[in-house]
Amino acid sequence: MEQTIATLINDFEAGKMDRRQLIKSLAALALAGPALASQPVAAQVKAPWKTVHLDHISYSVSDYKKSAQWYANLMGWEIANDNGQNQATLRIGTVGEVIIRNSRRPAGATPVAAPAPATAGGPPRPPLTGVINHVSWGVEPWDTDGVKAELTKRGLNPREDFVGADFKSFHVLDPDGWDLQISNQTKVG
């Protein structure tokens, strides 16, 4: 519903509808809202498949070479492909891959061009309303004191995040300021 309201307001601001049409549309939406909310949502129905493999995660960074080397050195990821210009693919054992590509601009930098549409010729992406808080990677072998010492030696200022008797982890910031959690959890479940 929020997206519908945003679209109506954008249409009004763009002159595609007058104030009276906007108010009528918002009123109709308000009346229909409870009925729409009570309808089953297709996304709540279980899909006929299950996830069995992580293909890749894509990181947008300010300097792909610096970030690729940082993750390769710290996490032991293999640089499987580097196009030499703006992107590298790092293999994480048998878990999957991370694609690290340039696109985040350093603070204060002026954008070269407007953001690309979601698909060629398609509408632009809607504004971001959520972000990934952090990514946690399980590593082995795990030695709590040894992991902390290595992170400290690298100047990463590890922050402890221990939950219960069995879960041990540390948070550090990557070269672009993203929160990376390194934990002793290497198994699903």
C-alpha positions as CSV (number, residue, x, y, z in Angstrom):
1,M,0.0,0.0,0.0
2,E,2.9,2.4,0.8
3,Q,4.1,2.0,-2.8
4,T,0.7,2.8,-4.2
5,I,0.5,6.0,-2.0
6,A,3.9,7.0,-3.1
7,T,2.9,6.5,-6.8
8,L,-0.2,8.7,-6.3
9,I,1.8,11.4,-4.6
10,N,4.4,11.3,-7.4
11,D,1.7,11.5,-10.0
12,F,0.2,14.5,-8.3
13,E,3.6,16.3,-7.9
14,A,4.3,15.5,-11.6
15,G,1.0,17.2,-12.6
16,K,-0.6,13.9,-13.8
17,M,-3.5,14.5,-11.5
18,D,-5.1,17.4,-9.7
19,R,-5.6,17.8,-5.9
20,R,-9.2,16.6,-6.2
21,Q,-8.2,13.4,-8.0
22,L,-5.4,12.8,-5.5
23,I,-7.8,13.1,-2.5
24,K,-10.4,10.8,-4.2
25,S,-7.7,8.2,-4.9
26,L,-6.4,8.3,-1.4
27,A,-9.9,8.0,0.1
28,A,-10.7,5.0,-2.1
29,L,-7.4,3.4,-1.2
30,A,-8.1,4.0,2.5
31,L,-11.6,2.4,2.2
32,A,-10.2,-0.6,0.2
33,G,-7.1,-1.0,2.4
34,P,-8.6,-3.3,5.1
35,A,-10.2,-5.5,2.4
36,L,-6.9,-5.7,0.5
37,A,-5.0,-6.5,3.7
38,S,-7.3,-9.4,4.5
39,Q,-6.7,-11.1,1.2
40,P,-4.0,-13.8,1.1
41,V,-0.7,-12.7,-0.2
42,A,0.9,-14.9,-2.9
43,A,4.3,-14.4,-1.2
44,Q,2.9,-16.2,1.9
45,V,2.2,-19.3,0.0
46,K,5.1,-21.8,0.1
47,A,7.0,-22.0,-3.2
48,P,7.3,-25.3,-5.0
49,W,11.2,-25.2,-4.5
50,K,13.7,-24.8,-1.8
51,T,17.1,-23.1,-1.8
52,V,20.0,-25.6,-2.1
53,H,22.9,-23.3,-3.0
54,L,24.1,-19.8,-2.6
55,D,25.1,-18.7,-6.1
56,H,26.6,-15.3,-5.2
57,I,26.3,-12.1,-3.2
58,S,27.1,-8.8,-4.9
59,Y,29.0,-6.1,-3.0
60,S,29.1,-2.5,-4.4
61,V,32.3,-0.9,-3.2
62,S,34.4,2.2,-3.9
63,D,37.6,0.3,-4.9
64,Y,37.0,-3.3,-6.0
65,K,40.7,-4.2,-6.1
66,K,41.2,-3.0,-2.5
67,S,38.1,-4.8,-1.3
68,A,38.8,-8.0,-3.2
69,Q,42.3,-8.2,-1.8
70,W,41.0,-7.4,1.7
71,Y,38.5,-10.2,1.7
72,A,40.9,-12.7,0.1
73,N,43.5,-12.0,2.7
74,L,41.2,-11.9,5.7
75,M,38.7,-14.5,4.8
76,G,40.7,-16.9,2.7
77,W,38.5,-16.4,-0.4
78,E,40.0,-17.2,-3.8
79,I,40.0,-14.5,-6.5
80,A,38.4,-16.7,-9.2
81,N,38.1,-13.9,-11.8
82,D,39.2,-10.2,-12.1
83,N,38.2,-8.3,-15.2
84,G,41.0,-5.8,-14.4
85,Q,38.6,-2.8,-14.6
86,N,35.8,-2.8,-12.1
87,Q,34.9,-6.3,-10.9
88,A,36.2,-9.4,-9.3
89,T,34.5,-12.7,-8.4
90,L,35.8,-14.4,-5.2
91,R,35.0,-18.1,-4.6
92,I,34.2,-19.1,-1.0
93,G,35.1,-22.8,-1.0
94,T,32.0,-24.8,-1.9
95,V,29.6,-22.2,-0.3
96,G,29.3,-19.9,-3.3
97,E,30.8,-16.7,-4.6
98,V,30.9,-13.0,-3.9
99,I,31.1,-10.5,-6.7
100,I,32.8,-7.3,-5.7
101,R,32.3,-4.4,-8.1
102,N,32.9,-0.7,-8.2
103,S,29.9,1.5,-7.8
104,R,29.9,3.0,-4.3
105,R,31.3,6.5,-4.4
106,P,33.5,7.8,-1.6
107,A,31.9,10.4,0.6
108,G,31.6,13.8,-1.2
109,A,32.2,12.4,-4.7
110,T,29.9,13.7,-7.4
111,P,28.0,11.0,-9.4
112,V,29.2,10.7,-13.0
113,A,25.7,9.7,-14.3
114,A,22.2,9.0,-13.0
115,P,21.6,5.5,-11.6
116,A,20.8,2.9,-14.2
117,P,17.2,1.5,-14.4
118,A,16.6,-1.9,-12.9
119,T,16.5,-3.4,-16.3
120,A,17.4,-2.0,-19.7
121,G,14.6,0.3,-20.8
122,G,12.6,-0.5,-17.6
123,P,11.5,1.9,-14.9
124,P,14.0,3.0,-12.3
125,R,14.2,1.1,-9.1
126,P,12.1,2.4,-6.2
127,P,13.9,4.1,-3.3
128,L,15.6,1.8,-0.8
129,T,13.6,1.3,2.3
130,G,15.7,-1.4,3.9
131,V,19.4,-2.3,4.1
132,I,21.4,-5.4,5.0
133,N,22.6,-4.7,8.6
134,H,25.6,-7.1,8.3
135,V,26.8,-10.4,6.8
136,S,28.0,-13.2,9.0
137,W,30.5,-15.8,7.8
138,G,31.3,-18.9,9.7
139,V,35.0,-19.8,9.6
140,E,37.2,-22.7,10.7
141,P,39.3,-23.6,12.4
142,W,37.9,-21.4,15.2
143,D,40.0,-20.2,18.1
144,T,38.3,-17.3,19.9
145,D,41.5,-15.8,21.2
146,G,43.4,-16.4,18.0
147,V,40.7,-14.9,15.8
148,K,40.5,-11.8,18.0
149,A,44.3,-11.5,18.0
150,E,44.4,-11.7,14.2
151,L,41.7,-9.1,13.7
152,T,43.4,-6.8,16.2
153,K,46.8,-7.3,14.5
154,R,45.1,-6.1,11.3
155,G,43.9,-3.0,13.0
156,L,40.2,-4.0,12.6
157,N,39.1,-3.3,16.2
158,P,37.0,-6.5,16.7
159,R,33.7,-6.2,18.7
160,E,32.7,-9.3,20.5
161,D,29.2,-10.7,19.9
162,F,28.8,-13.9,21.9
163,V,25.3,-15.4,22.3
164,G,24.9,-18.3,24.7
165,A,27.6,-20.8,25.5
166,D,28.3,-22.0,21.9
167,F,28.1,-19.0,19.6
168,K,31.2,-16.9,19.4
169,S,31.8,-14.1,16.9
170,F,33.4,-10.7,16.2
171,H,32.2,-7.8,14.1
172,V,34.7,-5.7,12.1
173,L,34.3,-3.0,9.4
174,D,35.4,-3.7,5.8
175,P,37.2,-1.1,3.6
176,D,33.8,0.5,2.8
177,G,32.5,0.6,6.3
178,W,30.2,-2.5,6.0
179,D,29.7,-4.6,9.1
180,L,31.3,-8.0,8.7
181,Q,30.7,-10.7,11.3
182,I,33.1,-13.6,11.6
183,S,31.7,-16.5,13.6
184,N,32.4,-20.1,14.7
185,Q,29.1,-21.2,13.1
186,T,29.9,-23.2,10.0
187,K,26.9,-25.5,9.8
188,V,23.3,-24.7,9.0
189,G,20.7,-25.3,11.8
